[in-house]
Amino acid sequence: MTTYWAEHAWLPTGLATSVRLTIEGDRFAKVEAKAHAGPGDVRLPGVVLPGLANTHSHAFHRALRGRTHGGSGNFWTWREQMYAVTKRLTPETYLALARATYAEMALAGITVVGEFHYVHRGPGGTAYAEPNAMGEALAQAAADAGIRITLLDTCYLAGGLTGDGHLAPDAVQQRFSDGSIDSWHERMSSRRAAAHVRLGAAIHSVRAVPRDDLKTAAGLIEDQPLHIHLSEQPAENMACEVFYGCTPTQLLDDAGVLRPDLTAVHATHLSDGDIDLLGRASSQAAFCPTTERDLGDGIGPARELADAGVSLTLGSDQHAVIDPFEEMRGLEMHERLRALERGRFTPHELLRVASANGYRSLGWFGGGVLAAGALADFVVVRDDTVRTVGSRASQIIYSATAADVDTVMVGGRLVVERREHLRLGPIAPLFRDAFDVLRDDG
Protein backbone atom coordinates (compact mmCIF):
# COMPACT_ATOMS: atom_id res chain seq x y z
CA MET A 1 0.00 0.00 0.00
CA THR A 2 1.29 3.46 -0.95
CA THR A 3 -0.17 6.84 -0.03
CA TYR A 4 0.20 10.09 -1.94
CA TRP A 5 -0.84 13.59 -0.89
CA ALA A 6 -1.60 16.57 -3.11
CA GLU A 7 -2.58 20.13 -2.39
CA HIS A 8 -5.13 19.94 -5.22
CA ALA A 9 -6.75 16.98 -7.00
CA TRP A 10 -9.66 16.74 -9.41
CA LEU A 11 -12.25 14.34 -8.00
CA PRO A 12 -15.54 13.29 -9.66
CA THR A 13 -17.29 16.09 -7.76
CA GLY A 14 -14.75 18.71 -8.86
CA LEU A 15 -11.52 20.21 -7.62
CA ALA A 16 -10.67 19.29 -4.01
CA THR A 17 -7.90 20.39 -1.65
CA SER A 18 -5.56 18.43 0.62
CA VAL A 19 -6.23 15.07 -1.03
CA ARG A 20 -4.72 11.77 0.06
CA LEU A 21 -4.68 8.91 -2.47
CA THR A 22 -4.20 5.42 -1.07
CA ILE A 23 -3.25 2.76 -3.61
CA GLU A 24 -3.39 -1.00 -3.19
CA GLY A 25 -2.30 -3.02 -6.18
CA ASP A 26 -3.64 -1.40 -9.33
CA ARG A 27 -6.60 0.39 -7.67
CA PHE A 28 -7.33 3.32 -5.44
CA ALA A 29 -8.27 1.97 -2.02
CA LYS A 30 -9.17 5.40 -0.61
CA VAL A 31 -9.41 8.95 -1.91
CA GLU A 32 -9.81 11.45 0.92
CA ALA A 33 -10.23 15.22 0.61
CA LYS A 34 -9.27 17.73 3.29
CA ALA A 35 -6.78 15.25 4.71
CA HIS A 36 -3.61 16.27 6.53
CA ALA A 37 -0.41 15.04 4.99
CA GLY A 38 1.06 12.17 6.96
CA PRO A 39 4.77 11.44 7.49
CA GLY A 40 4.62 8.47 5.12
CA ASP A 41 2.77 10.24 2.30
CA VAL A 42 4.55 10.92 -0.99
CA ARG A 43 3.88 14.58 -1.79
CA LEU A 44 2.91 15.23 -5.40
CA PRO A 45 4.24 18.48 -6.95
CA GLY A 46 1.18 20.11 -8.50
CA VAL A 47 -2.43 19.50 -9.45
CA VAL A 48 -3.46 15.83 -9.71
CA LEU A 49 -5.76 14.86 -12.55
CA PRO A 50 -7.25 11.46 -13.40
CA GLY A 51 -5.59 9.46 -16.15
CA LEU A 52 -6.18 11.01 -19.57
CA ALA A 53 -7.53 9.01 -22.53
CA ASN A 54 -6.56 9.36 -26.18
CA THR A 55 -9.51 7.72 -27.90
CA HIS A 56 -8.32 8.02 -31.49
CA SER A 57 -4.78 7.25 -32.63
CA HIS A 58 -3.11 6.16 -35.85
CA ALA A 59 0.38 5.57 -34.44
CA PHE A 60 2.18 5.48 -37.78
CA HIS A 61 0.97 8.98 -38.65
CA ARG A 62 3.52 10.29 -36.14
CA ALA A 63 6.12 9.90 -38.90
CA LEU A 64 4.41 12.75 -40.79
CA ARG A 65 4.80 15.44 -38.14
CA GLY A 66 6.57 18.52 -39.44
CA ARG A 67 6.62 17.14 -43.00
CA THR A 68 3.09 17.55 -44.37
CA HIS A 69 1.95 20.92 -43.02
CA GLY A 70 3.66 23.46 -45.25
CA GLY A 71 1.91 22.97 -48.57
CA SER A 72 -1.58 23.53 -49.89
CA GLY A 73 -4.26 20.96 -50.55
CA ASN A 74 -6.75 19.20 -48.30
CA PHE A 75 -7.42 15.91 -46.53
CA TRP A 76 -7.32 13.95 -49.77
CA THR A 77 -3.91 15.26 -50.88
CA TRP A 78 -2.54 14.73 -47.36
CA ARG A 79 -3.84 11.16 -47.48
CA GLU A 80 -1.47 10.32 -50.34
CA GLN A 81 1.49 11.35 -48.17
CA MET A 82 0.12 9.26 -45.34
CA TYR A 83 -0.27 6.24 -47.59
CA ALA A 84 3.39 6.52 -48.58
CA VAL A 85 4.46 5.82 -44.99
CA THR A 86 2.51 2.55 -44.91
CA LYS A 87 4.73 1.12 -47.66
CA ARG A 88 7.61 0.92 -45.18
CA LEU A 89 5.70 -0.50 -42.25
CA THR A 90 6.57 -3.99 -41.02
CA PRO A 91 5.85 -5.48 -37.61
CA GLU A 92 9.39 -4.53 -36.58
CA THR A 93 9.35 -0.96 -37.86
CA TYR A 94 5.84 -0.40 -36.54
CA LEU A 95 6.87 -1.62 -33.09
CA ALA A 96 9.74 0.88 -33.01
CA LEU A 97 7.61 3.82 -34.15
CA ALA A 98 4.61 2.99 -31.97
CA ARG A 99 6.80 2.46 -28.90
CA ALA A 100 8.18 5.99 -29.24
CA THR A 101 4.75 7.43 -30.03
CA TYR A 102 3.11 5.85 -27.00
CA ALA A 103 6.01 6.92 -24.81
CA GLU A 104 5.46 10.49 -26.01
CA MET A 105 1.82 10.07 -25.01
CA ALA A 106 2.86 8.90 -21.54
CA LEU A 107 5.05 11.96 -21.12
CA ALA A 108 2.05 14.10 -22.08
CA GLY A 109 -0.19 12.53 -19.41
CA ILE A 110 -2.03 10.01 -21.60
CA THR A 111 -2.58 6.76 -19.73
CA VAL A 112 -4.76 4.86 -22.23
CA VAL A 113 -4.91 4.97 -26.02
CA GLY A 114 -7.44 3.72 -28.54
CA GLU A 115 -5.48 2.55 -31.58
CA PHE A 116 -7.65 2.63 -34.71
CA HIS A 117 -5.63 -0.10 -36.40
CA TYR A 118 -6.03 -0.95 -40.06
CA VAL A 119 -2.57 -1.84 -41.45
CA HIS A 120 -3.13 -5.58 -41.08
CA ARG A 121 -1.28 -7.20 -43.97
CA GLY A 122 2.00 -7.05 -45.84
CA PRO A 123 2.66 -5.28 -49.16
CA GLY A 124 0.22 -6.28 -51.87
CA GLY A 125 -2.20 -7.61 -49.27
CA THR A 126 -0.16 -10.70 -48.38
CA ALA A 127 -1.05 -12.02 -44.94
CA TYR A 128 1.69 -12.34 -42.34
CA ALA A 129 2.45 -15.80 -40.97
CA GLU A 130 0.96 -14.50 -37.73
CA PRO A 131 -2.18 -12.76 -39.06
CA ASN A 132 -2.24 -10.26 -36.19
CA ALA A 133 1.48 -9.51 -36.21
CA MET A 134 0.92 -5.78 -36.67
CA GLY A 135 -1.62 -5.61 -33.86
CA GLU A 136 0.70 -7.55 -31.57
CA ALA A 137 3.44 -5.04 -32.34
CA LEU A 138 1.14 -2.24 -31.19
CA ALA A 139 0.23 -4.10 -28.00
CA GLN A 140 3.92 -4.67 -27.26
CA ALA A 141 4.66 -1.00 -27.93
CA ALA A 142 2.06 0.05 -25.38
CA ALA A 143 3.48 -2.38 -22.82
CA ASP A 144 6.97 -0.99 -23.37
CA ALA A 145 5.66 2.57 -22.99
CA GLY A 146 3.73 1.65 -19.83
CA ILE A 147 0.24 2.67 -20.95
CA ARG A 148 -3.05 0.89 -21.52
CA ILE A 149 -4.31 0.24 -25.06
CA THR A 150 -7.58 -0.68 -26.72
CA LEU A 151 -6.89 -2.31 -30.09
CA LEU A 152 -9.66 -1.18 -32.41
CA ASP A 153 -9.20 -3.73 -35.17
CA THR A 154 -10.59 -2.07 -38.28
CA CYS A 155 -12.78 -3.51 -41.02
CA TYR A 156 -11.68 -2.01 -44.36
CA LEU A 157 -13.16 -3.66 -47.44
CA ALA A 158 -13.57 -1.00 -50.16
CA GLY A 159 -11.25 1.65 -51.55
CA GLY A 160 -13.80 4.44 -51.46
CA LEU A 161 -17.33 5.50 -52.34
CA THR A 162 -18.56 7.48 -55.32
CA GLY A 163 -22.00 8.26 -56.63
CA ASP A 164 -21.72 5.06 -58.65
CA GLY A 165 -20.82 2.80 -55.73
CA HIS A 166 -17.86 1.40 -53.83
CA LEU A 167 -14.41 1.12 -55.37
CA ALA A 168 -12.04 -1.82 -55.10
CA PRO A 169 -9.04 -1.28 -52.78
CA ASP A 170 -6.04 0.15 -54.59
CA ALA A 171 -2.48 -1.18 -54.27
CA VAL A 172 -1.88 0.58 -50.94
CA GLN A 173 -5.29 -0.18 -49.48
CA GLN A 174 -4.84 -3.90 -50.07
CA ARG A 175 -2.70 -3.88 -46.92
CA PHE A 176 -5.76 -2.72 -44.99
CA SER A 177 -8.32 -5.20 -46.29
CA ASP A 178 -9.07 -8.79 -45.23
CA GLY A 179 -11.12 -9.25 -48.40
CA SER A 180 -14.44 -10.03 -46.74
CA ILE A 181 -16.33 -9.32 -43.56
CA ASP A 182 -16.01 -12.97 -42.50
CA SER A 183 -12.24 -13.01 -43.01
CA TRP A 184 -11.91 -9.81 -41.00
CA HIS A 185 -13.96 -11.24 -38.15
CA GLU A 186 -12.09 -14.55 -38.19
CA ARG A 187 -8.70 -12.85 -37.96
CA MET A 188 -9.88 -10.33 -35.38
CA SER A 189 -11.38 -13.05 -33.21
CA SER A 190 -8.00 -14.75 -32.88
CA ARG A 191 -6.44 -11.77 -31.09
CA ARG A 192 -5.19 -12.06 -27.53
CA ALA A 193 -6.07 -9.70 -24.69
CA ALA A 194 -3.68 -8.90 -21.86
CA ALA A 195 -3.67 -7.00 -18.58
CA HIS A 196 -2.90 -3.75 -20.41
CA VAL A 197 -4.89 -4.60 -23.57
CA ARG A 198 -8.61 -4.35 -24.27
CA LEU A 199 -9.93 -5.72 -27.56
CA GLY A 200 -12.22 -3.52 -29.62
CA ALA A 201 -13.36 -3.18 -33.19
CA ALA A 202 -13.76 -0.47 -35.78
CA ILE A 203 -15.48 0.10 -39.08
CA HIS A 204 -13.21 2.37 -41.04
CA SER A 205 -16.02 4.45 -42.58
CA VAL A 206 -19.08 4.19 -44.78
CA ARG A 207 -16.64 4.74 -47.66
CA ALA A 208 -14.72 1.57 -46.85
CA VAL A 209 -17.51 -0.78 -45.77
CA PRO A 210 -20.65 -1.29 -47.94
CA ARG A 211 -24.11 -1.21 -46.39
CA ASP A 212 -24.71 -4.97 -46.24
CA ASP A 213 -21.35 -5.45 -44.51
CA LEU A 214 -22.20 -2.68 -42.06
CA LYS A 215 -25.24 -4.66 -41.01
CA THR A 216 -23.19 -7.85 -40.69
CA ALA A 217 -20.50 -6.10 -38.64
CA ALA A 218 -23.11 -4.68 -36.28
CA GLY A 219 -24.32 -8.20 -35.56
CA LEU A 220 -20.85 -9.68 -35.16
CA ILE A 221 -19.46 -7.16 -32.69
CA GLU A 222 -20.72 -7.72 -29.16
CA ASP A 223 -19.30 -6.73 -25.78
CA GLN A 224 -16.53 -4.69 -27.40
CA PRO A 225 -16.08 -0.98 -28.07
CA LEU A 226 -16.93 -0.13 -31.69
CA HIS A 227 -15.53 2.97 -33.43
CA ILE A 228 -16.03 4.49 -36.89
CA HIS A 229 -14.84 7.54 -38.82
CA LEU A 230 -18.04 9.49 -39.47
CA SER A 231 -18.66 12.50 -41.72
CA GLU A 232 -15.11 13.78 -41.50
CA GLN A 233 -15.35 15.22 -45.00
CA PRO A 234 -18.20 16.81 -47.01
CA ALA A 235 -17.20 14.58 -49.93
CA GLU A 236 -18.08 11.51 -47.87
CA ASN A 237 -21.53 12.93 -47.13
CA MET A 238 -22.11 13.81 -50.76
CA ALA A 239 -21.14 10.38 -52.08
CA CYS A 240 -23.33 8.68 -49.48
CA GLU A 241 -26.29 10.91 -50.34
CA VAL A 242 -25.92 10.21 -54.06
CA PHE A 243 -25.41 6.46 -53.83
CA TYR A 244 -27.47 5.53 -50.76
CA GLY A 245 -29.89 8.46 -50.64
CA CYS A 246 -29.11 9.32 -47.01
CA THR A 247 -26.43 10.74 -44.76
CA PRO A 248 -23.71 8.47 -43.35
CA THR A 249 -25.32 8.70 -39.91
CA GLN A 250 -28.69 7.66 -41.31
CA LEU A 251 -26.97 4.77 -43.10
CA LEU A 252 -25.45 3.61 -39.79
CA ASP A 253 -28.82 3.87 -38.10
CA ASP A 254 -30.45 1.76 -40.81
CA ALA A 255 -27.67 -0.83 -40.47
CA GLY A 256 -28.05 -1.09 -36.70
CA VAL A 257 -24.60 0.37 -35.99
CA LEU A 258 -25.78 3.30 -33.86
CA ARG A 259 -25.75 2.14 -30.22
CA PRO A 260 -24.26 3.09 -26.84
CA ASP A 261 -20.94 1.31 -27.41
CA LEU A 262 -20.34 3.15 -30.71
CA THR A 263 -17.90 6.05 -30.87
CA ALA A 264 -18.23 8.23 -33.97
CA VAL A 265 -14.83 9.71 -34.74
CA HIS A 266 -14.76 13.34 -35.94
CA ALA A 267 -18.54 13.69 -36.49
CA THR A 268 -17.75 17.01 -38.15
CA HIS A 269 -20.33 17.56 -40.88
CA LEU A 270 -23.62 16.52 -39.31
CA SER A 271 -27.19 17.60 -39.92
CA ASP A 272 -29.60 18.31 -37.09
CA GLY A 273 -31.17 14.94 -37.85
CA ASP A 274 -27.81 13.23 -37.55
CA ILE A 275 -27.21 14.79 -34.15
CA ASP A 276 -30.63 13.64 -33.00
CA LEU A 277 -29.96 10.07 -34.16
CA LEU A 278 -26.62 9.90 -32.35
CA GLY A 279 -28.18 11.33 -29.21
CA ARG A 280 -31.15 8.96 -29.21
CA ALA A 281 -28.74 6.03 -29.61
CA SER A 282 -26.65 7.32 -26.64
CA SER A 283 -23.59 6.99 -28.86
CA GLN A 284 -20.26 8.68 -28.25
CA ALA A 285 -18.15 11.01 -30.38
CA ALA A 286 -14.37 11.44 -30.53
CA PHE A 287 -13.26 14.92 -31.51
CA CYS A 288 -9.64 15.46 -32.60
CA PRO A 289 -9.30 19.26 -32.67
CA THR A 290 -5.60 19.55 -33.51
CA THR A 291 -5.95 17.15 -36.45
CA GLU A 292 -9.25 18.54 -37.68
CA ARG A 293 -7.81 22.03 -37.92
CA ASP A 294 -4.47 20.87 -39.36
CA LEU A 295 -6.21 19.03 -42.20
CA GLY A 296 -8.79 21.76 -42.74
CA ASP A 297 -11.59 19.32 -41.96
CA GLY A 298 -13.85 21.80 -40.21
CA ILE A 299 -15.31 22.31 -36.74
CA GLY A 300 -17.88 19.81 -35.53
CA PRO A 301 -21.03 20.55 -33.49
CA ALA A 302 -19.60 19.57 -30.11
CA ARG A 303 -22.00 21.50 -27.89
CA GLU A 304 -25.05 20.35 -29.83
CA LEU A 305 -23.93 16.72 -29.62
CA ALA A 306 -23.33 16.96 -25.88
CA ASP A 307 -26.72 18.61 -25.36
CA ALA A 308 -28.34 15.80 -27.36
CA GLY A 309 -26.90 13.20 -24.98
CA VAL A 310 -23.76 12.19 -26.90
CA SER A 311 -20.74 11.54 -24.67
CA LEU A 312 -17.73 13.44 -26.06
CA THR A 313 -14.14 12.17 -26.01
CA LEU A 314 -10.82 13.39 -27.42
CA GLY A 315 -8.10 11.95 -29.64
CA SER A 316 -4.86 13.08 -31.25
CA ASP A 317 -5.44 11.14 -34.49
CA GLN A 318 -2.50 11.97 -36.79
CA HIS A 319 -0.30 13.25 -33.90
CA ALA A 320 0.61 16.58 -35.43
CA VAL A 321 0.42 17.40 -31.72
CA ILE A 322 0.39 15.01 -28.76
CA ASP A 323 -0.92 17.20 -25.98
CA PRO A 324 -4.21 16.40 -24.24
CA PHE A 325 -4.42 19.95 -22.85
CA GLU A 326 -4.27 21.35 -26.36
CA GLU A 327 -7.08 18.99 -27.38
CA MET A 328 -9.20 20.08 -24.39
CA ARG A 329 -8.60 23.73 -25.17
CA GLY A 330 -9.20 23.08 -28.86
CA LEU A 331 -12.64 21.67 -28.15
CA GLU A 332 -13.59 24.79 -26.21
CA MET A 333 -11.86 27.34 -28.44
CA HIS A 334 -13.34 25.93 -31.63
CA GLU A 335 -16.75 26.21 -29.99
CA ARG A 336 -16.04 29.84 -29.12
CA LEU A 337 -15.25 30.57 -32.75
CA ARG A 338 -18.48 28.91 -33.87
CA ALA A 339 -20.75 30.46 -31.24
CA LEU A 340 -19.01 33.81 -30.72
CA GLU A 341 -19.19 33.31 -26.96
CA ARG A 342 -16.95 31.95 -24.22
CA GLY A 343 -17.45 29.16 -21.74
CA ARG A 344 -19.13 26.65 -24.01
CA PHE A 345 -17.76 23.85 -21.80
CA THR A 346 -16.78 24.21 -18.16
CA PRO A 347 -13.31 23.07 -17.04
CA HIS A 348 -14.96 20.16 -15.24
CA GLU A 349 -16.75 19.10 -18.44
CA LEU A 350 -13.55 19.34 -20.47
CA LEU A 351 -11.63 17.22 -18.01
CA ARG A 352 -14.37 14.59 -17.95
CA VAL A 353 -14.31 14.51 -21.77
CA ALA A 354 -10.55 13.93 -21.63
CA SER A 355 -10.63 11.28 -18.91
CA ALA A 356 -13.67 9.29 -17.73
CA ASN A 357 -15.58 9.59 -21.02
CA GLY A 358 -12.56 8.36 -22.97
CA TYR A 359 -11.94 5.42 -20.66
CA ARG A 360 -15.56 4.37 -21.12
CA SER A 361 -15.36 4.73 -24.91
CA LEU A 362 -12.36 2.40 -24.90
CA GLY A 363 -13.91 -0.23 -22.65
CA TRP A 364 -11.84 0.57 -19.55
CA PHE A 365 -14.75 0.94 -17.17
CA GLY A 366 -13.90 2.27 -13.73
CA GLY A 367 -10.99 4.33 -15.05
CA GLY A 368 -10.36 8.00 -15.62
CA VAL A 369 -11.55 9.05 -12.15
CA LEU A 370 -9.87 9.60 -8.80
CA ALA A 371 -12.16 7.50 -6.61
CA ALA A 372 -12.02 4.47 -4.35
CA GLY A 373 -12.13 1.28 -6.38
CA ALA A 374 -11.10 2.98 -9.65
CA LEU A 375 -8.01 2.12 -11.66
CA ALA A 376 -4.99 3.76 -10.05
CA ASP A 377 -4.13 6.01 -12.97
CA PHE A 378 -3.26 9.66 -12.37
CA VAL A 379 -1.37 12.60 -13.85
CA VAL A 380 0.40 15.38 -11.95
CA VAL A 381 0.60 18.78 -13.64
CA ARG A 382 3.11 21.20 -12.16
CA ASP A 383 1.70 24.56 -11.14
CA ASP A 384 5.05 26.34 -10.87
CA THR A 385 6.33 26.34 -14.46
CA VAL A 386 6.67 29.40 -16.65
CA ARG A 387 3.35 28.47 -18.26
CA THR A 388 1.33 27.54 -15.19
CA VAL A 389 2.66 29.68 -12.36
CA GLY A 390 -0.09 31.99 -11.11
CA SER A 391 -2.88 29.87 -12.57
CA ARG A 392 -5.75 28.85 -10.36
CA ALA A 393 -5.79 25.13 -9.82
CA SER A 394 -9.36 25.09 -11.15
CA GLN A 395 -8.15 26.53 -14.47
CA ILE A 396 -4.86 24.66 -14.84
CA ILE A 397 -6.05 22.94 -18.02
CA TYR A 398 -6.20 26.33 -19.75
CA SER A 399 -2.54 27.12 -19.09
CA ALA A 400 -0.79 23.74 -18.94
CA THR A 401 0.83 21.91 -21.82
CA ALA A 402 2.24 18.42 -22.15
CA ALA A 403 5.59 19.85 -21.07
CA ASP A 404 4.14 20.62 -17.62
CA VAL A 405 3.32 16.99 -16.80
CA ASP A 406 5.61 15.90 -13.98
CA THR A 407 4.33 12.48 -12.90
CA VAL A 408 2.22 9.76 -14.52
CA MET A 409 0.97 6.62 -12.84
CA VAL A 410 -0.75 3.71 -14.60
CA GLY A 411 -2.21 0.86 -12.60
CA GLY A 412 -0.35 1.81 -9.45
CA ARG A 413 3.04 1.93 -11.21
CA LEU A 414 4.97 5.10 -11.91
CA VAL A 415 5.66 5.51 -15.62
CA VAL A 416 6.85 9.13 -15.66
CA GLU A 417 8.56 10.96 -12.83
CA ARG A 418 10.19 14.40 -12.92
CA ARG A 419 9.37 14.58 -16.62
CA GLU A 420 11.40 11.45 -17.38
CA HIS A 421 10.09 8.19 -18.78
CA LEU A 422 11.23 5.65 -16.20
CA ARG A 423 11.24 2.66 -18.54
CA LEU A 424 12.58 4.04 -21.80
CA GLY A 425 14.59 7.11 -20.89
CA PRO A 426 14.96 9.84 -23.55
CA ILE A 427 12.37 9.39 -26.30
CA ALA A 428 13.83 11.51 -29.09
CA PRO A 429 16.53 8.91 -29.95
CA LEU A 430 13.80 6.26 -30.24
CA PHE A 431 12.05 8.39 -32.85
CA ARG A 432 15.27 9.03 -34.76
CA ASP A 433 15.98 5.32 -34.96
CA ALA A 434 12.42 4.60 -36.13
CA PHE A 435 12.48 7.36 -38.74
CA ASP A 436 15.74 6.14 -40.23
CA VAL A 437 13.95 3.17 -41.76
CA LEU A 438 10.49 4.71 -42.26
CA ARG A 439 11.22 7.87 -44.17
CA ASP A 440 13.34 9.11 -46.99
CA ASP A 441 14.70 12.66 -47.10
CA GLY A 442 11.66 14.08 -48.92
N, C-alpha and C positions, 0 to 999 in steps of 0.2 A: 504494500500500500504506500502511495506517495501523495503528499499534499502540496498544493500550490496556492499562493495567495497573490491577489492582484488588487490594485487600488480601484480599477474599473473593469467590469466584464459585462458583456451583452447577453442577458438571460432571455428566455422566451417572453417574459413580461416587459422587457426593455432594459435599458442601461441600469446597472446596479453598482454600488460601491462596496469596498472592503469585502471581496468575494474569495472564499476558500473553495478550492476544487480538490476533492479527494478521489483518487483513481485506484481502482483494484482491477488488475488484469487489463482488459481493453475497454473498460466501461467506467463512467463516472459513478462512484458509489454515493457521493454527496456533493451538492452544490449549495453553499450557504452564503447568503448576503449579510452585510453588516457584521462580519466576523472579524475578531481581532487576529492579527497575524501571530502564529505560534512560533516557538523557537525552532521547530523542525520543518516549518513551511519553506518551500522554495519560492522566493519572491520573483514575480514576473515583471519585466521592465516596460510596461505600457498598458494599452487597452487590449483586453482579451476578447476575441471574437470566436464564434463557433467555426468549425472547419468549413472551408469555402468550396463549392462545387463548380466544376467546369463541365456543363452538360453537353457541349458540342465541340469535338476536336477531330481534326484530320491531321495526325501527327506529322505526316510527311510534308505538309504544306510549310512547315517551319523552314524548310530549305529555300523558300522563296522570299523570305524577309529581306527587305532592302534591295531587291533585285527586280521587282515587278511594279513598282509604284510610280516611276518617273515618267512613263509614257502616257499616251492617250488610250482611248478604247473603252471597253466596258467588261462586264462579267465574262462574256463569251470569248473575247480576245485574251483575257487573263487566263481563261480555262485552258487554252492551248499551251501556255507556259507551264501551267500546273501539270498537264498531262505529260510534258516532257520529263518531269522529275520521275514519274512512275516507271519510265523505261529503265531506270538504274536501280530500282528497288529489288532487293532480294531479302530473304529472311535475316541474313546477317547484316546487311546495310540498314535495313529497317530497324532492327534491334538497336544499333548504334545511334541512329538519329532519334528514335523514340525515347531511348534512355535519357539522352540529353534534354529533349523537349519536356519530358515529364519531370526531370530534375529542376528545370527552369520553373515549371509550374509549382513545385514544392517550395522553392525559394520565394515565390510570389504569394504563398499562402493557400494554394489550392491543395486540397487533401483527397479529392476524388475527381476522376475524369470519366466522361462518357466518350468513348472512342467510336466514332461513326466509321466503321471499318469496311472498305469495299475492295481493296487490292488483295484479292484472294489467290490468284493464280500466277503462273509464270508468264514470260513473254509469249505472245501468240495464243494465250489461253490454255497453255499446258498446265495440268494439275501438278502440284508438288507431290512427292512421295508421301509426305504427311500432309493431307489436304488442308489442315488448319495451321500450317507452318507460320504463315504471316501473323495470324491471330495469336499464336503462342509467343511469337517474338514480342508482340505488344504487351502481353501479359507479363513476360519476363522483364521488359523494360520498366513497367510500373513497379514491379517488385524491387528492382534495383534502385529505383528512385524513391521508394518508400511510401508510395501513395496507393490509394484504392483505385480500381478501374472497373467500369462496366463495358464489356465488349458488345457493341451494337453491331452484330453481324448483318451486313447489308445485302438485301436482294436487289440485283441489278441485271435486268434481262434485255432491255432494249437500249438502243443508242440515242434515242431522242423521240420527240413527238412533233409532228407537223399537222397541218389541216387535213392531210391525206392519210395519217395513221402513224404507227410507230416504225422507227427505223431499226435496221439490224445494227448490232454493236460494231464499231469500227475497229481497226487494228489495235488501238490502245485500249479501248473499252472491253476487248475480249478478256483482258486480265481481271476485269471486275465481275464477269458473268459466269454463273454456273450452268447456263444453258437452258434450264427449266426451273420452275418453282419447286418441283419435287427434288431435283438434284441439290438445289440450295438448301432446302430443309434437311435433307439427309446429311449433307456435310456439316451444317450448323449444329445438328443434333448430336454430333459426335464430339463436340467441344467439351473441355474439362473446366469445371469451376475450381476455385481455390479460396483460401481464407481472404485474400485481397481482391478476388475476382468475382463479379456478378456477371451472369450471362444475360444478354438482351438481344433484341433484334431490331432491324431497321428496314424500311422500304425506301430506296433511294429517293424516289419522287414519282409523280404520276407520269413524268416523261419516260422513266426507265422501267416502269412496271405496268403492263396493260391492265385494263379493268378486270377481266376475268381472273387474272393472277392476283390482283389486289384482294378480291373476294376470297380466294384460296388462302392467301397469306393471313388474312384476318382470322380465318378458322384454325390455322395451324399454330398461331402464336398464342400461347396461354401461359399465365403466371410469369411473364417476362415483360420488362419495359419494351415499348415499341416506339421508335422514332421515325420521322419522315421529314425530308425537305419539302416545304409547302409554300407555294406562291412567292418564291424568292424573286422571280423576275416577271415583268408584264408579259414577256413572250411566252412563258409557260402558261399563263392564264389564257392568252389569246388562242394558242394551239389547242388547249383543252376545250375552250368554248366552241371552236370551229369543228373539232372532230367528235367530241362527246356531247356538245350542246349544254354544257354546264361548267361551273367553276371547278377548280381542283378540289376545293373543300366539299362541294356538293357531290363530286365523284367519290370521295372518301366516305361520305355519309351513306351514299347508295351502296357502297361495297362493304359496309359494316366495319370500317376501320376506325371511325371516330368513337372513342371510348375513354374512360378515365386513365388508363395506362398509356395512352398515346401522347407523345410530345411532338408538336408541330414545330419544326425548326425554321426560323426566320419569320414566317407568317406575316410577310411585309405588305403584300398587295391584296388585301381582303375587302370584300364587300360587307355591308351591314349584315346581310344574310349569312355570310360566312362566319362572322363573329358570333352571331346568334347560335349557329350550329355547333361551333366549338364550345361555347359556353354551356349549352344544353347537354352536351356530351361530357361535361366536366373534364375536358382534355387540358393539356398543358401546352405551353409555348416556350421555346428557347430563342431568346433574342441574342444576337451577336453584334452589338453596336459598333465595335472597332472594325470588324470585317465588313459589315453592311455599309459603312460610310467609305471605307477604303475602296470597295468595289463599285461604289456608286449605285448600290442596290435600291436605296430609298429608306424611309423611316416608317416602321410599322406602327399599327394602332395599339400601343401597349396599354394605355389607360383604359381604352374601350374594352380590350380583351379582359383585363383584370376586373373591370366593373361587371362584365358578363359572366364572371365566375371561372375564367381560365387562370390557372396557376402559372405565373411567369417564372422562368429560369434564365440563366445566362451562360453563354459559351464564348470561347475565343476563336473557334472555327479555324481560320487559316493562319492564326498566330502572327499576324503582322504586329500584334502587341500581345504579350501575356501579362496581364495586370488586372486582377478582378476588381480593383477599385476603379480603374478606368472604365470597365464594363458597367459597373454600378452607376457611375456618374454619367456615362454615355446614355444609359436608359433614361435617366432623368433629364439630361440636357437636350436630348433629341425631342423629348416631350415638350420641353419649354419652347423649342423652336417651332414645333407644330402648333401649340396652343397659345403662344404669346403670353404665358404666365408661368410663374415659378411654383415650386412645391407640388408638382404633379404626383410624386411619390414621397412619403416621409422617409427619413433615414431608417426607421425600423422596418418599413416595407422593403426598402432596397436591400437591406441586409438579409431579410428572410428570403427574398428572391435569389440572393447569391449563396445561400446556405441550405436551410431546411427544405425549401422547394426543390432545389437541385438534387439533394440527396434522394428525395422521394421520386423524382423523375427517373433517377438511375437505379431505383430498386434497393437503395440502402436505407431502409426504414429505421427510424430511431437514431438517425445521424443528423448532423448539421445544427444541433442545439446543445447548449450548456445546461444539462439537466440530469438528475439522478437516473441511472439506468441507460442513458444514451451512450453512443459510441464516444470514446475518449479522444476526440479530435478537436484541436483548438489551434488558434493563430494569435500570436501576440504582435501588435503593431506599436512601434515605439512612438511616444508622444513628445520626444525631445529632439527630433531631427530638424534640419533647416526647413523642411516642408511642413512638419506637424506641430512644431513648438508654438504654443499659444492657442492651439485649437481646443475647443471644448471636446471632451471625450464623446459627447453625444453627436458630434459632427465630424469625427475623425475620418469617416469614409469620404468626406468631401476634400480632405487635404492630403491624405496618405496616398502613397504609390506602392508598387511592389517592392521598391527599394527600402521601404520603411518596415518591412516584416522582419522581426528579430528571431522569433521562435515559432516552430511548427511541430505539433504533435499529431500522430496518426495512430489510433488504436493503443494509446498509452505509451508509445515509443517516440522519443524525440527524433525528428528527421532533420530539422534545421535548428541551429542554435547560434546566436550572435552572427546571424546572416551567413552562416556557413553550412553547406550540406554535409552532414556528418558521415554519410556513407560514401559519397562520390568525390568530395572535395571540390576544387574549382571546376566549373561546368564549361567555361569557354573552350578549353582544350578538347573536351569531348565533342563539341560541335565542330571544331576545326577538323578533327579526325574523320567525323562522319561526312563533312562536306567534301573532303578530298576525293571521295569515291562517288559522290552523288551529283556533283556539279562540274561543268566545265567552266571556262573563264568568261562565258558570255554574260 
